[in-house]
Amino acid sequence: MKKLFFLFAFLFTATLANAQGVIKFKTESHDFGKIEEGTQATYTFEFTNTGTAPVVISNAQPSCGCTTPDWTREPVLPGKTGKVTASFNSTGRPGAFNKTVTVISNSETPTIALTIKGEVAPKGTATEAAPAVVPVPTVTKNAAPAAPAKPAKKKSGK
């Protein structure tokens, strides 16, 4: 009886030890393209827990003070989704940027680096070329077509 109990205890413990959450992001990088200086560029990275145990994100560490992360604080159950949002403050930072947010969790891969990048155009400059203005031809409908002209009658010399 004791042997059977220990066998079940061992199998139960082994099963729990294999239970692991797995974070699968839809994408691990985002390119904002060109943004104007002063813009708060924000992107939300969505993930699914494809594992067999809940995932808890304990921290999301930005690479610098110009990037602010936010994340799902509750445990994400298997099959459910969560998010990590990265906001980049472009004020006073013209030029190219490439920032990371390191996600720390209890998942199978305990650290995952998410990347945001783009280019900050100095304030007051256009971020994209304005679309060309194409004139639209005006179509007018004529009333009924004019009747064909009748030949002029010859005046007789009476």
Buried (B, 14 or more C-beta within 10 A) or exposed (E): EEEEEEEEEEEEEEEEEEEBBBBBBEEEBBEBEEBBBBBEBBBEBBBBBBBEBBBBBEEBEBBEEBBBBBBBEEBBBBEBEBBBBBBBBBEEBBEEBEBBBBBBBBBEEEEBEBBBBBBBBEEEEEEEEEEEEEEEEEEEEEEEEEEEEEEEEEEEEE
